[in-house]
Amino acid sequence: MQLAPSLRSAPPRLPHVSTEDQTPLPQSQALKSAGCAEIHEEQASGGNRARPVLARVLERIGKGDTLVVVRIDRLARSLSHLLEVIERLEAKGAFFRSLTDPIDTSSPQGKFTLQVLGAAAEFERALIRERTKAGLASARTKGRVGGNPGLRAKDPAALRKVRLARQDGYMERLNETAQDWVPHVRRLRPDLAWEDVVRIINGPLPEARRWTQSRLLRAVKAYVRNGFLPAEVLARAGRHETDDRLPAIVAAIKGADPGITLQAICERLESMRERTPRGRMSWQPSSVRMLLERAERIGLLE
């Protein structure tokens, strides 16, 4: 798969390998021929959403960049996951292109293809809903009652199984989104208040994937309970002097992505609706540089 600045420079790519005979070399050659300047290799399967290299690419990609893959199954083997990734790119002003599929979101034809894919996904969901309703109706006409007999009888063992299954399902959903929030929580808590942590997490995310404070707290507590995060992240946040709050936030953004530019930090702060020291909504690189220097002086940034 490639992350490619479409105008400013040649695109980067990110091939992944899922079997021994699928080496990244042919993919890399195809991406180089397409003008890509940067290649990222992902070892995880396209069907696995927990892909750290892809997560880093999506975090780094900026306005005007293009993410390029040889085929869409190199990126995702689920239509919903593909649309989710493209939605994140569009939220950052970036594009997506597949070399062997008719998808290039920088062109009208590519956008139309994407709309068709989205409609197909919604149609598939509607079919599943209708089949489920029809199956339940058919069962009722035959005198069968849906549901678990143990649950209807409020059997403790059956109730416990359902509770555990729900917990497993919840943890599985959290694991799919962990790349969005776990690194931030691990790095920022308890130094920053939850309100600021949520805003930093939500900065690069499309609206549909953003977190509320209560939802994030529930997720963090579940991860702490299962040993995936240290209990210290739930400790009371330290009190920052008013003048230290903005340097702490800017330092957190810089710490999450050391290569991020001053302009990109400006855009992140604006997406967080964070006001400048003078109360304005529009940020300038000089203001960010000043805050980074202050963060370094007071020990918030190495």
N, C-alpha and C positions, 0 to 999 in steps of 0.2 A: 504494500500500500504506500502511496506517496503523499506527502504533504507538499503542495507546490504553490509558491507565490506565482500567480498567473501573469502579473505585470512586472513586479519588481525584480524577480529573479526566476530562474528555472525551478520547476516543482520538485519537492522531495518525495520519496516513495517508501512504502513499507510492505515488502513481500513477507509472507509467513510460510512456514513449512509445517505440513500436517502429517506427511508420511515420508519414509526414507527416500522414496523415488521422486518426491516433489521438491527438488532443490531450488533455492531462491535464485540461482544464476540466470535461467531463462527469463524469469520475471524481472530481475534487475536490468537485464539487457533491454527488455521491452520498455521499461520505464526510462532508461537512459535515452533510448531512441525517441521517446516522447518529449524529451527536453527537461527531465527532472534533475534537480541538482542535489537532492538529499534523499537517502534511502534509509528506511528503518525496518529492521527484520523482526517479525513477531513469530515466536515459536508456538504460541497457542493456536488451537483450532479455530476456524471461523465460526463454528457453532458455539464456542465458549465466550460469553460476554466478559469474563474477568480477564482482560487483556491489558497488561500494564503498559506496553509500548504504545498501543493505540490510545490509551488514556493520556499518556504524556504528549502525544502528537496533538490530540484534541485540545489539551490545555495550552499548548504553545501556538497553535495556528491562529492567525490574525486576519484582519479584514483584507480582502483581496487575494488571499491565499487559496490554493486549490489542493484538495486531497485526492490523489490519483491511485487507482488500483488497476491491476491487469484485468481481473474479472470481479464482479460483485461478490462471488462466493469466497474471494480472498479476504473480504471485509466482514461479511456476515452471512450465515445460512438461514437466517430468520428475516422475513420481510419487515416485521415490526422493529427488529434491531437495526436494520438498514435505515429505515425511515427515522428512527430515533437519532442515529448518528448524523444523518443529513440535516435533521432539525437543529442539532447542536451547531453544525457548521453554519447554517443559515443565520442563526442567532448571533454569530460572531462576524457576519458579513463575508464568510468564506464559501467556496464552491466545492462540488464533488464531481469527479469524472471517472468513468470506467472505460478502459481502452478497448475492450471487446464487447461491451454492451452499449446500447443507445442511451446512455445516461451521462449528461454533462449539464449540471445545473446552472452553468453560466450562459447557456443558450436557450432560446424559447422551446426548441424541440426537446431538449433534455428535461426542462421543467414540465412539459406536457407528459412525457413518459413517467416522470415521478408522480404526477397527479393520477395517472392511470394506475400505477402501483398502489398508491394510497387508497384509491377507490376499490381496487381488488382486495386489499386487506380488510376494508370495512365490509365488503360483500361477504368475505369468508367468515367474519365474526357474526354477521347477521344470519348466515346459514346455520352456524353452530347453535345460535340462540333458538332459531325456529325448530331445528331438529330436537333440541332438548325439550322444548315445550310440547312438541308432537309426541315424543316418547312418554312424557309424564301423563299427557291426556290419554294416550292409549292404555297405559297401565291402570289409570283410574277406572276406565270403562270395563276393565277386566277384574275389578275389585281389589287391585293391589294398591297398597298405600306406600308412597315413596318414603325414603328415609331408613335409618338404622333402627331395627327393633329394640336393640339395647338402649338407644337414646330415648326412644318413646317410653320405655319402661324406667328411664333414669337410672340405669345400671351404673354404679360407680366406676367399674372397669371400662365400660364403653365411653363414659364421659371423660375419663382420664386419657384414653386413646385419642379422642377427638381433640382434647386440649393440647396434647403433645404434637399431634399432626398440624394443628394451627400454628403452634410455636415453630415447628420445622419449616412450614410454609413461609412464615414471617421472616425467619432467619435467611431462607433462600432468597427472598426478595431483597432483603438488606444486602446480602452478598453481591447481588447484581449491581447495586449502586454504591458499594463500599469505596470504589475508586474516587467517587465524587466528594466524600466527606471524611472518611477515616484519617487520611494523612493530615488534613487540616485540624481535626480534633486532637489528634496525637501531638501535633506540634504547638497548637495555640492554647490548649487548656492546661491548667486553670488560669493562665496569665491574662487572657482576654475574657470579657463577659460573653455569655451565650449569644446575646443580641448581636455583638460584633462578629462572633464566629459564624453565625448564620449568614450574615451579610457578605462575609468574605467567601463562604462556600457558594452562595447563590450568584456571585458576580459573573462567572463564566458560563453559568447554566442557562438553558432555555427555560422559559416560564413554566412549561409543563413539568420540569424536573426539579423545581426549586423547593426548598425546605422551609417549614415553619419551625419556630423555636420548640414548640411542644413535640412535634414529630421527631425532630433531631434528638431531643432529650430522651425520648422513648427508645430510639434506635441505639443511642450511646449506652443507656442503661442495659439494654439487651446484650450488647457486645461486652460490657463489663461483667455482666452476670455469667456469660459464657467464656470469660477469660481472654477475649480478643483485644480488649483495651484495659489499661491499668485503672484501678479505682481512683487514682489521683485526678483523672480528668473530670470527675464529678465534684471535686472539692470547690469550695467557695472561691470565686475569682478574686484575685488581688485587686486592690484599689489603685487606680492610676490617677495621677494628677491630670487635671483637664488638659494641660499642655502636652501631656505624654500620650494621649489617646490616639491622635492622628499618626504620630510617628510609629506607634505600636501596630496600627492597622497597615500602614505602608510597609513596615518591616515584615509583617506576616505575608503580605503579597509577594514581596521580593524573596523571602525565604522559601516560599513554595515553588518559585520559578526563578532561580538565580540569573538566568539569561534574559529575563523580561526587560523590555525597553521602558524608558521613562514615559513615552507616549502611551504604551500599552497599559502602564499602571494608571495613567490619567483616565483612560477609557474604562478600566476596571472600577475605579472610584466613582466615575459618573454613573456606571451601571448599578452601583450600590447606592446611588443617590446620596453619597457622602459629600458634605459641603467642604469647601476650602476653608483655611483659617480665617478668611475674611467673609465667610458666609455665602460664597458664590457656588453655583452648581457646575460651572465650567472650570476644568483643571488645566494647568499649564505645566510642562515638564520642569520648569524652574522651581515651581512650588514643591513638586515631588522630590526633586534633588535636595532641596532644603530640608524636607522632612526626613529623607534617608540619612543625610548628614547628622541631623539631630539624633535619629535612632541609633546611629553608630556611636555617637558621643556618650549616650546614656546607657549603652550596653545592650540595646535591643537587637542589634544587628552586628554580626561578626564581620 
